[in-house]
C-alpha cells in the first residue's frame, strides 16, 4: 500500500501494481462492442490526438483512502504561453468545475486539465498554479486560470481526510504520456462508482474519413453517475437487477411506494457526476467546441444516464490546432483557417460515439474496490457478454 507522504517517484510504483491487476479485464472492443460508424485511432484513447498526454496518480492506503488525480495536458509546450481554444458545456451543474467562467468568457484554456475528488479541488488548483508559474517563460505571470473538474468519491474514499496533496498534482503532470491511457480504478477514478458498479476512468477516440478532414477526436471520462445502464441498446442494468429507481428486493417491483426501500440513495436517484474531457485536432473555435462538448454530454444518454438532480455532468472541449492557439500577450490581428459550422457535424457524431465507448471502457476496465466505507464491485464481464448476446449486440 502507498502512503501519501512518499515522494512522487514512488507513486508510479503503486500505480503499476494497480495496472497489473487491471490488465486481465477487457475493453469494449475486446468483447465485440464498437459503437457508432467511425473507426477509432490506434490507441482508441484521447492520446490519439497529437500532443495530448494523460497522467494519473492513484492513492490507495489502508482501509480508507481510495482517490487520486488525473491530468490531461493539451500539448507539449508551455500551455500558458500558447493557450488552446476551449469551451465548457454544462449538462447538470451540481458540481465544482474550477476555471469554467474564464473559459466561457475568453474561449481559451491555459493550464493542464486536472480531475480529482470534490473536496480536493482547491488543492489541485494550487498544484496547477504552482506548476504553471514554475514553467520557464512564466516568471512574471500573476494570474492563472487553473481548470479542475471533480466527482464525489466519498462513498468509497475518506474524502474528508483531504489526502490529495500538491505533490500528487505535480506528479500526475510529470508522469503524463501520449501512450495508451490506463483506465478503470485509477487516478481520479479510484473511488468512483457508475450505474451501481465500480466506475472510473475511461477513454476512446474516433478518426474521421478523408472526406471529412481526417481529424481525430478523443474523449476521457471520470464516471461516477447513475441511471439505467444500457450497452449497445441492451438493458444491461435491468438484466443485472441493479439500476436507479429499482426495488430493493425481488418481488418489490409491483409493491406500492410505501413498501419499496432503496438499496442505496445514490443508486436509487441517479445521483453522482461525470466529468468529460474532449480533445480534437480539428481547427474549430470556442463556439463550435462548446457545441462539440454538448454532444459529449448527450452521449452519456446513450449509456442510460438520467442526469439526476445530484449529478454534476460537465464536458470540457479543446482543440490542439495551432491555428486556434492564443499566444500570451499577442494583440495583433492574424489570419487563420477555421472549420465552418457546416463542417462540424462529423465531429458531433465522433463525440457521441467516443463518449459512449469511453463510459463502457470505464466500467469494463474497473476492478472491485473495497474500503471501510463500502465495496464497489466490478461489473461481471461474463454476465455482460451473455446479456449482449441475448439482445444481439454481439455474437
ROKOLFI-625743 format. One record per residue (C-alpha): x, z, y; residue in three letters; residue number from 0. Coordinates in Angstrom, 1 decimal. Layout:
PT	x	z	y	type	seq
PT	X	Z	Y	ALA	NUM $
...
% end
This chain:
PT	x	z	y	type	seq
PT	0.0	0.0	0.0	UNK	0 $
PT	1.2	-0.7	3.5	UNK	1 $
PT	1.4	1.8	6.2	UNK	2 $
PT	0.6	0.7	9.7	UNK	3 $
PT	3.7	2.3	11.1	UNK	4 $
PT	6.0	-0.1	9.2	UNK	5 $
PT	7.9	-2.8	11.0	UNK	6 $
PT	6.2	-6.2	11.4	UNK	7 $
PT	8.7	-7.8	9.0	UNK	8 $
PT	7.2	-5.7	6.2	UNK	9 $
PT	3.6	-6.8	7.0	UNK	10 $
PT	4.4	-10.1	5.3	UNK	11 $
PT	5.3	-8.5	2.0	UNK	12 $
PT	1.9	-6.7	1.8	UNK	13 $
PT	0.2	-9.9	2.7	UNK	14 $
PT	1.9	-11.9	-0.1	UNK	15 $
PT	0.8	-9.3	-2.6	UNK	16 $
PT	-2.8	-9.8	-1.4	UNK	17 $
PT	-2.4	-13.6	-1.8	UNK	18 $
PT	-1.2	-13.2	-5.4	UNK	19 $
PT	-4.5	-11.5	-6.3	UNK	20 $
PT	-6.5	-14.1	-4.4	UNK	21 $
PT	-4.8	-17.3	-5.9	UNK	22 $
PT	-7.0	-17.3	-9.0	UNK	23 $
PT	-10.2	-17.8	-7.1	UNK	24 $
PT	-11.3	-21.4	-6.2	UNK	25 $
PT	-12.1	-23.1	-3.0	UNK	26 $
PT	-15.3	-25.1	-2.6	UNK	27 $
PT	-13.9	-28.4	-3.7	UNK	28 $
PT	-12.4	-26.9	-6.8	UNK	29 $
PT	-15.9	-26.2	-8.1	UNK	30 $
PT	-17.2	-29.6	-7.1	UNK	31 $
PT	-18.6	-28.9	-3.7	UNK	32 $
PT	-17.9	-31.5	-1.0	UNK	33 $
PT	-20.3	-31.0	1.9	UNK	34 $
PT	-21.0	-34.0	4.1	UNK	35 $
PT	-19.8	-37.5	4.3	UNK	36 $
PT	-16.3	-37.4	6.0	UNK	37 $
PT	-13.1	-36.6	4.0	UNK	38 $
PT	-11.0	-33.5	4.6	UNK	39 $
PT	-7.5	-33.5	5.8	UNK	40 $
PT	-4.5	-33.0	3.5	UNK	41 $
PT	-4.8	-29.2	3.7	UNK	42 $
PT	-8.6	-29.1	4.3	UNK	43 $
PT	-7.8	-26.5	6.9	UNK	44 $
PT	-7.7	-26.1	10.7	UNK	45 $
PT	-4.0	-26.6	10.5	UNK	46 $
PT	-4.6	-30.3	9.7	UNK	47 $
PT	-5.0	-30.6	13.4	UNK	48 $
PT	-1.4	-31.4	14.5	UNK	49 $
PT	0.4	-28.4	16.1	UNK	50 $
PT	-2.2	-25.8	15.3	UNK	51 $
PT	-0.8	-22.7	13.5	UNK	52 $
PT	-2.5	-19.7	11.9	UNK	53 $
PT	-1.1	-16.3	11.1	UNK	54 $
PT	-2.5	-13.2	9.5	UNK	55 $
PT	-1.6	-9.5	9.4	UNK	56 $
PT	-3.6	-7.7	6.7	UNK	57 $
PT	-3.8	-3.9	7.0	UNK	58 $
PT	-4.6	-2.0	3.7	UNK	59 $
PT	-3.8	1.6	3.4	UNK	60 $
PT	-5.1	4.5	1.3	UNK	61 $
PT	-8.9	4.5	0.7	UNK	62 $
PT	-10.0	3.8	4.3	UNK	63 $
PT	-8.0	1.1	6.2	UNK	64 $
PT	-9.3	-2.4	5.5	UNK	65 $
PT	-8.8	-4.5	8.6	UNK	66 $
PT	-6.3	-6.9	10.3	UNK	67 $
PT	-5.6	-9.6	12.8	UNK	68 $
PT	-5.8	-13.4	12.6	UNK	69 $
PT	-4.1	-15.5	15.2	UNK	70 $
PT	-4.7	-19.2	15.9	UNK	71 $
PT	-2.0	-20.8	18.0	UNK	72 $
PT	-3.2	-24.1	19.7	UNK	73 $
PT	0.2	-25.8	19.9	UNK	74 $
PT	3.9	-25.1	19.5	UNK	75 $
PT	4.8	-24.9	23.2	UNK	76 $
PT	4.0	-22.4	25.9	UNK	77 $
PT	0.2	-22.2	25.8	UNK	78 $
PT	0.0	-20.5	29.2	UNK	79 $
PT	2.1	-23.3	30.9	UNK	80 $
PT	0.2	-26.0	29.0	UNK	81 $
PT	-3.3	-24.8	28.8	UNK	82 $
PT	-5.6	-26.6	26.3	UNK	83 $
PT	-9.1	-27.7	27.2	UNK	84 $
PT	-11.6	-25.3	25.6	UNK	85 $
PT	-15.2	-24.1	25.6	UNK	86 $
PT	-17.4	-21.4	24.1	UNK	87 $
PT	-20.9	-21.7	22.6	UNK	88 $
PT	-22.9	-18.5	22.0	UNK	89 $
PT	-25.5	-18.5	19.2	UNK	90 $
PT	-26.4	-14.9	19.5	UNK	91 $
PT	-24.4	-12.7	21.9	UNK	92 $
PT	-24.3	-9.4	20.0	UNK	93 $
PT	-20.5	-9.3	20.2	UNK	94 $
PT	-17.4	-8.9	22.3	UNK	95 $
PT	-15.7	-12.2	23.0	UNK	96 $
PT	-12.9	-11.3	25.5	UNK	97 $
PT	-11.9	-14.1	27.8	UNK	98 $
PT	-15.1	-16.2	27.4	UNK	99 $
PT	-16.2	-16.0	31.1	UNK	100 $
PT	-13.0	-17.6	32.4	UNK	101 $
PT	-13.1	-20.3	29.6	UNK	102 $
PT	-16.7	-21.0	30.8	UNK	103 $
PT	-15.6	-21.3	34.4	UNK	104 $
PT	-12.3	-23.3	34.1	UNK	105 $
PT	-12.7	-25.0	30.7	UNK	106 $
PT	-9.2	-24.0	29.6	UNK	107 $
PT	-7.5	-21.7	27.1	UNK	108 $
PT	-4.1	-20.2	27.9	UNK	109 $
PT	-3.3	-17.9	25.0	UNK	110 $
PT	-3.4	-18.0	21.3	UNK	111 $
PT	-6.9	-17.1	20.0	UNK	112 $
PT	-7.0	-13.8	18.1	UNK	113 $
PT	-9.6	-12.3	15.8	UNK	114 $
PT	-9.9	-8.7	14.7	UNK	115 $
PT	-12.5	-5.9	14.4	UNK	116 $
PT	-14.9	-4.7	17.1	UNK	117 $
PT	-13.1	-1.6	18.3	UNK	118 $
PT	-9.6	-3.3	18.3	UNK	119 $
PT	-10.4	-6.0	20.9	UNK	120 $
PT	-8.7	-4.0	23.7	UNK	121 $
PT	-5.6	-3.5	21.7	UNK	122 $
PT	-5.4	-7.2	20.7	UNK	123 $
PT	-5.9	-8.2	24.3	UNK	124 $
PT	-2.9	-6.1	25.2	UNK	125 $
PT	-0.9	-7.8	22.4	UNK	126 $
PT	-1.8	-11.3	23.6	UNK	127 $
PT	-0.9	-10.3	27.2	UNK	128 $
PT	2.5	-8.8	26.1	UNK	129 $
PT	3.2	-11.9	24.0	UNK	130 $
PT	2.3	-14.3	26.9	UNK	131 $
PT	4.3	-12.5	29.7	UNK	132 $
PT	7.3	-12.3	27.4	UNK	133 $
PT	7.5	-16.1	27.0	UNK	134 $
PT	10.3	-18.0	28.8	UNK	135 $
PT	8.9	-19.5	31.9	UNK	136 $
PT	6.3	-16.9	32.4	UNK	137 $
PT	8.4	-14.4	34.3	UNK	138 $
PT	6.2	-14.5	37.3	UNK	139 $
PT	2.8	-14.6	35.6	UNK	140 $
PT	0.5	-11.9	36.9	UNK	141 $
PT	-2.8	-12.9	35.3	UNK	142 $
PT	-3.5	-13.7	31.6	UNK	143 $
PT	-6.9	-14.6	30.1	UNK	144 $
PT	-6.5	-13.3	26.6	UNK	145 $
PT	-9.0	-14.7	24.1	UNK	146 $
PT	-10.1	-12.3	21.4	UNK	147 $
PT	-13.1	-12.5	19.1	UNK	148 $
PT	-14.3	-9.8	16.7	UNK	149 $
PT	-16.7	-8.9	13.9	UNK	150 $
PT	-17.5	-5.3	12.9	UNK	151 $
PT	-15.8	-4.3	9.7	UNK	152 $
PT	-16.9	-0.7	9.9	UNK	153 $
PT	-18.8	-1.0	6.6	UNK	154 $
PT	-15.5	-1.1	4.7	UNK	155 $
PT	-12.9	0.0	7.2	UNK	156 $
PT	-12.2	3.2	9.1	UNK	157 $
PT	-12.9	1.3	12.3	UNK	158 $
PT	-12.9	4.4	14.5	UNK	159 $
PT	-9.3	5.1	13.4	UNK	160 $
PT	-8.1	2.2	15.7	UNK	161 $
PT	-5.5	1.2	13.2	UNK	162 $
PT	-4.7	-2.2	14.7	UNK	163 $
PT	-1.6	-2.0	16.9	UNK	164 $
PT	0.1	-4.3	19.4	UNK	165 $
PT	2.9	-5.0	16.9	UNK	166 $
PT	0.3	-6.4	14.4	UNK	167 $
PT	-0.8	-8.9	17.0	UNK	168 $
PT	2.7	-10.0	17.7	UNK	169 $
PT	3.5	-10.2	14.0	UNK	170 $
PT	0.4	-12.4	13.4	UNK	171 $
PT	1.6	-14.9	16.1	UNK	172 $
PT	5.2	-14.8	14.9	UNK	173 $
PT	4.2	-15.5	11.3	UNK	174 $
PT	1.8	-18.3	12.2	UNK	175 $
PT	2.5	-21.6	10.5	UNK	176 $
PT	1.0	-25.0	10.2	UNK	177 $
PT	0.8	-24.8	6.4	UNK	178 $
PT	-2.1	-24.0	4.1	UNK	179 $
PT	-4.2	-21.1	5.5	UNK	180 $
PT	-4.7	-18.1	3.3	UNK	181 $
PT	-8.4	-17.3	3.0	UNK	182 $
PT	-10.8	-14.6	1.9	UNK	183 $
PT	-9.9	-10.9	2.2	UNK	184 $
PT	-7.0	-11.4	4.6	UNK	185 $
PT	-6.2	-10.8	8.3	UNK	186 $
PT	-9.3	-10.3	10.4	UNK	187 $
PT	-11.4	-10.9	7.3	UNK	188 $
PT	-10.0	-8.0	5.3	UNK	189 $
PT	-13.0	-5.7	5.8	UNK	190 $
PT	-15.9	-8.2	6.4	UNK	191 $
PT	-18.9	-8.9	4.3	UNK	192 $
PT	-21.1	-12.0	4.1	UNK	193 $
PT	-24.5	-12.6	2.6	UNK	194 $
PT	-24.2	-9.2	0.8	UNK	195 $
PT	-20.9	-10.2	-0.8	UNK	196 $
PT	-17.3	-9.9	0.3	UNK	197 $
PT	-16.7	-12.3	3.2	UNK	198 $
PT	-13.5	-13.0	5.1	UNK	199 $
PT	-11.5	-15.9	6.5	UNK	200 $
PT	-12.4	-19.5	5.5	UNK	201 $
PT	-11.3	-22.9	6.8	UNK	202 $
PT	-11.9	-26.6	6.3	UNK	203 $
PT	-11.3	-29.9	8.1	UNK	204 $
PT	-12.5	-33.4	8.5	UNK	205 $
PT	-10.7	-36.7	9.3	UNK	206 $
PT	-12.8	-39.4	10.9	UNK	207 $
PT	-12.6	-43.0	9.7	UNK	208 $
PT	-10.6	-45.5	11.8	UNK	209 $
PT	-13.7	-47.0	13.4	UNK	210 $
PT	-14.4	-43.5	14.9	UNK	211 $
PT	-10.8	-43.0	16.2	UNK	212 $
PT	-9.3	-41.3	13.1	UNK	213 $
PT	-9.5	-38.0	14.9	UNK	214 $
PT	-9.1	-34.7	13.0	UNK	215 $
PT	-11.3	-31.7	13.4	UNK	216 $
PT	-10.7	-28.3	11.8	UNK	217 $
PT	-12.7	-25.1	11.6	UNK	218 $
PT	-11.7	-21.5	10.8	UNK	219 $
PT	-14.4	-18.8	10.4	UNK	220 $
PT	-14.4	-15.0	10.2	UNK	221 $
PT	-17.6	-14.3	8.2	UNK	222 $
PT	-19.4	-11.0	8.5	UNK	223 $
PT	-23.1	-12.0	8.7	UNK	224 $
PT	-26.3	-12.1	6.7	UNK	225 $
PT	-29.3	-14.3	5.8	UNK	226 $
PT	-30.3	-16.1	2.6	UNK	227 $
PT	-27.2	-17.7	1.1	UNK	228 $
PT	-27.7	-21.4	0.4	UNK	229 $
PT	-24.9	-23.5	-1.1	UNK	230 $
PT	-25.3	-27.3	-1.1	UNK	231 $
PT	-29.1	-26.7	-0.7	UNK	232 $
PT	-29.3	-24.4	-3.7	UNK	233 $
PT	-30.9	-21.0	-3.1	UNK	234 $
PT	-27.9	-19.0	-4.4	UNK	235 $
PT	-28.8	-15.8	-2.6	UNK	236 $
PT	-32.2	-15.7	-4.1	UNK	237 $
PT	-31.0	-16.6	-7.6	UNK	238 $
PT	-28.4	-13.8	-7.4	UNK	239 $
PT	-31.0	-11.4	-6.1	UNK	240 $
PT	-29.0	-10.5	-3.1	UNK	241 $
PT	-30.3	-11.7	0.3	UNK	242 $
PT	-31.7	-10.4	3.6	UNK	243 $
PT	-35.3	-9.1	3.7	UNK	244 $
PT	-35.3	-8.8	-0.1	UNK	245 $
PT	-36.9	-6.0	-2.0	UNK	246 $
PT	-34.6	-3.2	-3.2	UNK	247 $
PT	-35.5	-3.3	-6.8	UNK	248 $
PT	-37.0	-5.9	-9.2	UNK	249 $
PT	-40.8	-5.8	-9.0	UNK	250 $
PT	-40.9	-4.7	-5.4	UNK	251 $
PT	-41.4	-8.3	-4.2	UNK	252 $
PT	-45.2	-8.0	-4.4	UNK	253 $
PT	-45.5	-4.5	-3.1	UNK	254 $
PT	-46.7	-3.5	0.3	UNK	255 $
PT	-44.3	-3.0	3.2	UNK	256 $
PT	-44.5	0.8	2.9	UNK	257 $
PT	-43.1	0.7	-0.6	UNK	258 $
PT	-40.2	-1.7	-0.1	UNK	259 $
PT	-36.9	0.1	0.6	UNK	260 $
PT	-34.0	-1.9	1.9	UNK	261 $
PT	-30.8	-1.5	-0.1	UNK	262 $
PT	-28.6	-1.9	3.0	UNK	263 $
PT	-29.7	-2.1	6.7	UNK	264 $
PT	-27.2	-4.9	7.4	UNK	265 $
PT	-28.2	-6.9	4.3	UNK	266 $
PT	-31.9	-6.3	5.0	UNK	267 $
PT	-31.9	-7.5	8.5	UNK	268 $
PT	-29.3	-10.2	8.5	UNK	269 $
PT	-27.0	-8.4	10.9	UNK	270 $
PT	-23.3	-8.8	11.2	UNK	271 $
PT	-21.3	-11.5	13.0	UNK	272 $
PT	-19.4	-14.8	12.7	UNK	273 $
PT	-16.5	-16.0	14.7	UNK	274 $
PT	-15.8	-19.7	14.5	UNK	275 $
PT	-12.8	-21.5	15.9	UNK	276 $
PT	-12.9	-25.3	16.1	UNK	277 $
PT	-9.8	-27.4	16.8	UNK	278 $
PT	-9.6	-31.1	17.3	UNK	279 $
PT	-7.0	-33.7	18.5	UNK	280 $
PT	-9.7	-35.9	20.0	UNK	281 $
PT	-9.5	-36.3	23.8	UNK	282 $
PT	-12.7	-34.5	24.7	UNK	283 $
PT	-13.3	-32.5	27.8	UNK	284 $
PT	-14.7	-28.9	28.1	UNK	285 $
PT	-18.2	-30.2	28.4	UNK	286 $
PT	-18.2	-32.0	25.1	UNK	287 $
PT	-16.1	-29.3	23.5	UNK	288 $
PT	-19.0	-26.9	24.2	UNK	289 $
PT	-21.3	-29.4	22.5	UNK	290 $
PT	-19.0	-29.5	19.5	UNK	291 $
PT	-18.9	-25.7	19.4	UNK	292 $
PT	-22.7	-25.7	19.4	UNK	293 $
PT	-22.7	-27.8	16.2	UNK	294 $
PT	-20.3	-25.4	14.6	UNK	295 $
PT	-22.8	-22.5	15.2	UNK	296 $
PT	-25.6	-24.8	13.9	UNK	297 $
PT	-23.5	-25.3	10.8	UNK	298 $
PT	-24.0	-21.7	9.8	UNK	299 $
PT	-27.7	-22.5	9.4	UNK	300 $
PT	-26.8	-24.9	6.6	UNK	301 $
PT	-25.5	-21.9	4.6	UNK	302 $
PT	-28.5	-19.8	5.2	UNK	303 $
PT	-27.6	-17.7	8.3	UNK	304 $
PT	-30.6	-16.0	10.0	UNK	305 $
PT	-28.6	-15.3	13.3	UNK	306 $
PT	-30.1	-11.7	13.2	UNK	307 $
PT	-30.5	-9.5	16.3	UNK	308 $
PT	-27.3	-7.6	15.5	UNK	309 $
PT	-25.2	-10.7	14.7	UNK	310 $
PT	-22.7	-12.0	17.1	UNK	311 $
PT	-22.4	-15.7	16.5	UNK	312 $
PT	-19.7	-17.4	18.6	UNK	313 $
PT	-17.8	-20.6	18.5	UNK	314 $
PT	-14.6	-21.4	20.4	UNK	315 $
PT	-13.5	-25.0	20.5	UNK	316 $
PT	-10.4	-26.6	21.9	UNK	317 $
PT	-8.5	-29.8	21.8	UNK	318 $
PT	-4.8	-30.3	21.3	UNK	319 $
PT	-4.9	-33.6	23.1	UNK	320 $
PT	-2.1	-33.8	25.7	UNK	321 $
PT	-4.4	-35.9	27.8	UNK	322 $
PT	-6.6	-32.9	28.4	UNK	323 $
PT	-3.9	-30.2	28.9	UNK	324 $
PT	-3.7	-28.5	32.3	UNK	325 $
PT	-0.2	-27.8	33.4	UNK	326 $
PT	0.1	-24.4	35.1	UNK	327 $
PT	0.3	-24.8	38.9	UNK	328 $
PT	-0.3	-28.6	38.9	UNK	329 $
PT	-2.8	-29.6	41.5	UNK	330 $
PT	-2.1	-33.3	41.8	UNK	331 $
PT	-4.6	-35.9	40.6	UNK	332 $
PT	-3.8	-37.8	37.4	UNK	333 $
PT	-5.3	-40.4	35.2	UNK	334 $
PT	-6.3	-39.5	31.7	UNK	335 $
PT	-8.2	-41.1	28.8	UNK	336 $
PT	-11.3	-39.1	27.7	UNK	337 $
PT	-13.6	-39.9	24.8	UNK	338 $
PT	-17.0	-40.7	26.4	UNK	339 $
PT	-20.1	-38.7	25.2	UNK	340 $
PT	-21.4	-41.7	23.2	UNK	341 $
PT	-18.2	-41.4	21.1	UNK	342 $
PT	-18.6	-37.7	20.3	UNK	343 $
PT	-21.4	-37.9	17.6	UNK	344 $
PT	-18.9	-38.3	14.7	UNK	345 $
PT	-17.2	-35.1	15.8	UNK	346 $
PT	-20.6	-33.3	15.8	UNK	347 $
PT	-21.0	-34.3	12.2	UNK	348 $
PT	-17.5	-33.2	11.4	UNK	349 $
PT	-18.0	-29.8	13.0	UNK	350 $
PT	-21.2	-29.3	11.0	UNK	351 $
PT	-19.5	-30.2	7.7	UNK	352 $
PT	-16.3	-28.3	8.2	UNK	353 $
PT	-18.1	-25.1	9.3	UNK	354 $
PT	-20.4	-25.2	6.2	UNK	355 $
PT	-17.4	-25.7	3.9	UNK	356 $
PT	-15.3	-23.0	5.7	UNK	357 $
PT	-18.1	-20.5	5.1	UNK	358 $
PT	-18.2	-21.4	1.4	UNK	359 $
PT	-14.4	-21.0	1.2	UNK	360 $
PT	-14.5	-17.6	2.9	UNK	361 $
PT	-16.9	-16.4	0.1	UNK	362 $
PT	-15.3	-18.1	-2.9	UNK	363 $
PT	-11.8	-17.0	-1.9	UNK	364 $
PT	-12.6	-13.4	-1.1	UNK	365 $
PT	-11.6	-10.7	-3.5	UNK	366 $
PT	-13.5	-7.5	-4.1	UNK	367 $
PT	-12.5	-4.8	-1.6	UNK	368 $
PT	-13.1	-1.1	-2.2	UNK	369 $
PT	-12.8	1.8	0.3	UNK	370 $
PT	-14.2	5.3	0.7	UNK	371 $
PT	-16.9	3.7	2.9	UNK	372 $
PT	-18.2	1.2	0.3	UNK	373 $
PT	-17.4	-1.6	-2.1	UNK	374 $
PT	-17.9	-5.2	-1.2	UNK	375 $
PT	-18.0	-7.3	-4.4	UNK	376 $
PT	-16.5	-10.8	-4.6	UNK	377 $
PT	-19.3	-13.3	-5.2	UNK	378 $
PT	-19.3	-14.1	-9.0	UNK	379 $
PT	-17.8	-17.6	-9.4	UNK	380 $
PT	-19.3	-18.3	-12.9	UNK	381 $
PT	-22.8	-17.4	-11.7	UNK	382 $
PT	-22.4	-19.6	-8.7	UNK	383 $
PT	-21.4	-22.5	-10.9	UNK	384 $
PT	-24.4	-22.0	-13.1	UNK	385 $
PT	-26.8	-22.0	-10.2	UNK	386 $
PT	-25.3	-25.1	-8.6	UNK	387 $
PT	-25.5	-26.9	-11.9	UNK	388 $
PT	-29.1	-25.8	-12.3	UNK	389 $
PT	-30.1	-27.3	-9.0	UNK	390 $
PT	-28.0	-30.5	-9.5	UNK	391 $
PT	-25.5	-29.7	-6.7	UNK	392 $
PT	-22.5	-30.0	-9.0	UNK	393 $
PT	-22.1	-31.5	-12.5	UNK	394 $
% end
